[in-house]
């Protein structure tokens, strides 16, 4: 009775929460029923419940597939490469912006670094392809001017991962730094005053005041990043793919699309996606446990 009265008193807040809760239920929880397809030979006419149960047949096909080692290798390399390159740069950018005293210059840098985040994936890939096109691309023209031979960057498998990762770092570093800038804005100004009176240099202020204040949020972001290691973005990789770089660009998400939607093998593609999600969940739990023991900062 008391709980009902509290809810009636704050009905506006519950109404506000209702929409995101409905979103989670409709688009996240209800679709979980479809995971059953991974353990069945799905037939569109018979439906999910009417299709015959085959157990772990599709998982066995996945692990025996000659494509599986390459898919797993490419997915892990691109994910960890993106993490190693993209995780520290937003922190460094936030620390640099925090040290800028000129308001106009600081806002200009923020605007320039934030803007690429709002470029759509299709436009972003188009820019990459145009910039790196042989003979006509800006990068190729500059390199040939200095004596380098024409290079088909998008056709070189060994260059694909670096192009994908560093273009992503450029696009997201400004937006990703916002949360660290917010954390630095919450640092007690008296700490800087005390450090200045003690004769601390700017580098020592960063080392002993700024960095410790960023550790809790950095650990949280690292856990979330490691918890989605297997979830390499589909759209950008798929758009950057071509027959010449497939050996380096084929990852689990693009394989699921090709096998599941284009090949109409829904059961097998669901098994691949479920395997992907389970690995992400295991990594999230393990990394969270390690972070809790090492730094006392964790998600739960």
C-alpha positions as CSV (number, residue, x, y, z in Angstrom):
1,X,0.0,0.0,0.0
2,X,2.8,2.4,0.9
3,X,4.6,1.5,-2.3
4,X,1.5,2.3,-4.4
5,X,1.1,5.6,-2.7
6,X,4.7,6.5,-3.4
7,X,4.2,5.6,-7.1
8,X,1.1,7.7,-7.3
9,X,3.0,10.6,-5.8
10,X,5.8,10.3,-8.3
11,X,3.8,9.1,-11.3
12,X,5.5,11.5,-13.7
13,X,8.9,9.9,-13.0
14,X,7.5,6.4,-13.6
15,X,6.0,7.6,-16.8
16,X,9.3,8.9,-17.9
17,X,11.0,5.6,-17.2
18,X,8.2,3.7,-18.9
19,X,9.4,4.4,-22.5
20,X,13.0,3.1,-22.1
21,X,11.7,0.1,-20.2
22,X,9.2,-0.7,-23.0
23,X,12.0,-0.2,-25.5
24,X,14.2,-2.8,-23.7
25,X,11.4,-5.3,-23.4
26,X,10.2,-5.0,-27.0
27,X,13.6,-4.8,-28.8
28,X,15.9,-6.6,-26.4
29,X,14.1,-9.2,-24.3
30,X,11.2,-10.4,-26.6
31,X,13.7,-11.1,-29.5
32,X,15.6,-13.5,-27.2
33,X,12.8,-16.0,-28.0
34,X,14.4,-16.2,-31.4
35,X,17.6,-17.6,-30.0
36,X,15.9,-20.9,-30.1
37,X,16.5,-21.0,-33.8
38,X,20.2,-21.7,-33.2
39,X,19.2,-25.2,-31.8
40,X,16.7,-26.0,-34.6
41,X,16.6,-26.5,-38.4
42,X,14.5,-23.4,-38.9
43,X,11.8,-23.7,-41.5
44,X,9.8,-20.5,-42.3
45,X,6.6,-22.4,-43.0
46,X,6.8,-24.5,-39.8
47,X,7.9,-21.5,-37.6
48,X,10.2,-21.5,-34.6
49,X,8.2,-23.9,-32.5
50,X,7.4,-26.3,-35.3
51,X,10.9,-26.6,-36.7
52,X,12.8,-29.8,-35.7
53,X,15.2,-29.6,-32.8
54,X,18.9,-30.4,-33.7
55,X,20.7,-29.4,-30.6
56,X,24.3,-28.2,-31.1
57,X,24.5,-29.2,-34.8
58,X,25.0,-25.6,-36.1
59,X,27.6,-24.8,-33.4
60,X,29.5,-28.0,-34.5
61,X,29.3,-26.8,-38.1
62,X,30.7,-23.4,-37.0
63,X,33.7,-24.9,-35.2
64,X,34.4,-27.3,-38.0
65,X,34.1,-24.6,-40.7
66,X,37.4,-23.8,-42.5
67,X,36.3,-20.1,-42.3
68,X,36.0,-20.1,-38.5
69,X,39.8,-19.6,-37.6
70,X,40.0,-16.7,-40.0
71,X,36.8,-15.1,-38.8
72,X,37.9,-15.3,-35.1
73,X,41.4,-14.1,-35.9
74,X,40.2,-11.0,-37.8
75,X,37.5,-10.2,-35.2
76,X,40.0,-10.4,-32.3
77,X,42.8,-8.5,-34.1
78,X,40.6,-5.7,-35.2
79,X,38.9,-5.4,-31.8
80,X,42.0,-5.4,-29.7
81,X,43.8,-3.1,-32.2
82,X,40.8,-0.7,-32.0
83,X,41.0,-0.9,-28.2
84,X,44.7,-0.3,-27.9
85,X,44.6,2.6,-30.3
86,X,41.3,4.2,-29.4
87,X,41.2,3.8,-25.6
88,X,44.1,6.1,-24.5
89,X,43.7,8.8,-27.1
90,X,40.4,10.3,-25.8
91,X,42.0,10.4,-22.3
92,X,45.0,12.2,-23.7
93,X,42.8,14.6,-25.6
94,X,40.7,15.4,-22.5
95,X,43.9,16.1,-20.5
96,X,45.2,18.4,-23.2
97,X,41.9,20.3,-23.5
98,X,41.8,20.6,-19.7
99,X,45.1,22.4,-19.8
100,X,44.0,24.9,-22.5
101,X,43.3,28.3,-20.9
102,X,42.1,30.2,-24.0
103,X,38.3,29.8,-24.2
104,X,38.0,30.4,-28.0
105,X,40.8,28.1,-28.9
106,X,39.5,25.3,-26.6
107,X,36.0,25.5,-28.0
108,X,37.4,25.5,-31.6
109,X,39.4,22.3,-30.9
110,X,36.5,20.7,-29.2
111,X,34.2,21.5,-32.2
112,X,36.7,20.2,-34.7
113,X,37.3,16.9,-32.8
114,X,33.6,16.3,-32.0
115,X,32.3,17.0,-35.5
116,X,33.5,13.7,-37.2
117,X,31.4,11.6,-34.8
118,X,28.2,13.0,-36.5
119,X,29.3,11.9,-40.0
120,X,27.3,8.9,-41.0
121,X,29.1,5.6,-41.6
122,X,28.3,5.6,-45.4
123,X,29.7,9.1,-45.8
124,X,32.7,8.2,-43.7
125,X,33.5,5.2,-45.8
126,X,33.0,7.2,-48.9
127,X,35.5,9.8,-47.7
128,X,38.0,7.0,-46.9
129,X,37.7,5.4,-50.3
130,X,38.0,8.8,-52.1
131,X,41.0,9.8,-50.1
132,X,42.8,6.5,-50.7
133,X,41.8,5.8,-54.3
134,X,44.8,5.1,-56.5
135,X,45.7,7.8,-59.1
136,X,43.0,10.2,-58.0
137,X,43.0,10.1,-54.2
138,X,44.7,12.9,-52.2
139,X,46.9,10.5,-50.2
140,X,48.1,8.7,-53.3
141,X,48.8,12.0,-55.1
142,X,50.9,13.3,-52.1
143,X,52.9,10.0,-51.9
144,X,53.6,9.9,-55.6
145,X,54.7,13.6,-55.4
146,X,57.4,12.4,-53.0
147,X,58.4,9.5,-55.2
148,X,56.3,6.7,-53.9
149,X,54.6,4.3,-56.4
150,X,50.8,4.2,-56.8
151,X,49.2,2.1,-54.1
152,X,45.7,0.6,-54.0
153,X,45.3,1.1,-50.2
154,X,41.8,-0.4,-50.1
155,X,43.0,-3.5,-52.0
156,X,45.9,-4.3,-49.7
157,X,44.8,-6.8,-47.0
158,X,47.7,-5.9,-44.7
159,X,46.6,-2.2,-44.7
160,X,42.9,-2.8,-44.1
161,X,43.0,-3.1,-40.3
162,X,45.1,0.0,-39.9
163,X,42.8,2.0,-42.2
164,X,39.7,0.8,-40.3
165,X,41.1,1.4,-36.8
166,X,42.8,4.8,-37.3
167,X,39.9,6.3,-39.3
168,X,37.6,5.2,-36.4
169,X,40.0,6.8,-33.8
170,X,39.9,10.1,-35.8
171,X,36.1,9.9,-36.0
172,X,35.4,9.0,-32.3
173,X,38.2,10.4,-30.2
174,X,36.6,13.9,-29.7
175,X,33.1,12.5,-28.7
176,X,34.7,9.8,-26.5
177,X,36.7,12.4,-24.6
178,X,33.5,14.2,-23.4
179,X,33.0,11.8,-20.5
180,X,36.6,12.4,-19.4
181,X,36.4,16.1,-19.7
182,X,33.3,16.0,-17.5
183,X,35.2,14.0,-14.9
184,X,38.0,16.5,-14.9
185,X,35.5,19.4,-14.5
186,X,34.5,17.8,-11.2
187,X,37.9,17.9,-9.7
188,X,38.1,20.0,-6.6
189,X,39.9,23.3,-7.6
190,X,41.5,23.5,-4.1
191,X,43.7,20.5,-5.2
192,X,45.2,22.6,-8.0
193,X,45.7,25.5,-5.6
194,X,47.5,23.3,-3.1
195,X,49.7,21.8,-5.9
196,X,50.6,25.3,-7.2
197,X,51.6,26.4,-3.7
198,X,53.8,23.4,-3.3
199,X,55.5,24.3,-6.6
200,X,54.2,21.3,-8.6
201,X,54.7,21.6,-12.4
202,X,51.9,21.2,-14.9
203,X,53.0,17.7,-15.7
204,X,52.9,16.7,-12.0
205,X,49.4,18.2,-11.6
206,X,48.3,15.9,-14.5
207,X,50.1,12.9,-13.0
208,X,48.9,13.3,-9.4
209,X,45.6,15.1,-9.7
210,X,44.0,14.6,-13.1
211,X,44.9,11.0,-13.8
212,X,43.8,9.6,-10.4
213,X,40.5,11.4,-10.9
214,X,40.0,9.7,-14.3
215,X,40.8,6.1,-13.1
216,X,37.3,5.2,-12.0
217,X,35.6,6.2,-15.2
218,X,38.5,4.9,-17.3
219,X,38.2,1.4,-15.7
220,X,34.4,1.4,-16.3
221,X,34.9,2.3,-20.0
222,X,37.6,-0.3,-20.3
223,X,35.3,-3.0,-18.9
224,X,32.6,-2.0,-21.3
225,X,35.0,-2.0,-24.2
226,X,36.4,-5.4,-23.4
227,X,32.9,-6.7,-22.9
228,X,32.1,-6.0,-26.5
229,X,35.4,-7.2,-28.0
230,X,33.6,-9.7,-30.3
231,X,31.1,-7.1,-31.5
232,X,33.1,-5.5,-34.3
233,X,30.9,-2.9,-36.1
234,X,29.2,-4.4,-39.1
235,X,28.3,-1.4,-41.3
236,X,31.8,0.1,-41.7
237,X,33.6,-3.1,-42.3
238,X,31.0,-4.3,-44.8
239,X,31.1,-1.1,-46.7
240,X,35.0,-1.1,-46.8
241,X,35.1,-4.7,-48.0
242,X,36.1,-5.7,-51.5
243,X,37.2,-8.9,-53.1
244,X,40.9,-7.9,-52.7
245,X,40.8,-7.4,-48.9
246,X,38.3,-10.0,-47.8
247,X,41.0,-12.2,-46.2
248,X,41.7,-9.4,-43.7
249,X,38.2,-7.8,-43.4
250,X,35.9,-10.8,-43.0
251,X,34.7,-10.8,-39.4
252,X,31.9,-12.6,-37.5
253,X,29.3,-9.9,-38.0
254,X,29.8,-9.7,-41.8
255,X,29.8,-13.5,-42.0
256,X,26.5,-13.7,-40.1
257,X,25.0,-11.3,-42.6
258,X,26.2,-13.1,-45.6
259,X,25.2,-16.6,-44.4
260,X,22.0,-15.6,-42.6
261,X,20.4,-13.0,-44.7
262,X,21.9,-13.5,-48.1
263,X,22.3,-17.2,-47.8
264,X,19.0,-17.7,-45.9
265,X,20.7,-20.0,-43.4
266,X,19.0,-18.5,-40.4
267,X,19.7,-21.3,-37.9
268,X,23.5,-21.3,-38.6
269,X,23.8,-17.5,-38.5
270,X,21.8,-17.4,-35.2
271,X,24.3,-19.9,-33.8
272,X,27.2,-17.8,-34.8
273,X,25.6,-14.7,-33.3
274,X,24.8,-16.5,-30.1
275,X,28.4,-17.8,-29.8
276,X,29.5,-14.2,-30.3
277,X,27.3,-12.9,-27.5
278,X,28.3,-15.6,-25.0
279,X,32.0,-14.9,-25.5
280,X,31.3,-11.2,-24.9
281,X,29.3,-12.0,-21.7
282,X,32.1,-14.2,-20.4
283,X,34.8,-11.5,-21.1
284,X,32.6,-8.9,-19.4
285,X,32.3,-10.9,-16.2
286,X,36.0,-11.9,-16.1
287,X,37.2,-8.3,-16.8
288,X,34.8,-6.9,-14.2
289,X,36.0,-9.4,-11.6
290,X,39.7,-8.6,-12.3
291,X,39.0,-4.8,-12.2
292,X,37.2,-5.2,-8.8
293,X,40.2,-7.0,-7.3
294,X,42.9,-4.8,-8.8
295,X,41.4,-1.3,-8.5
296,X,38.2,-1.6,-6.4
297,X,36.3,-0.1,-9.4
298,X,33.8,-2.2,-11.3
299,X,30.4,-2.3,-12.8
300,X,29.0,-4.5,-10.0
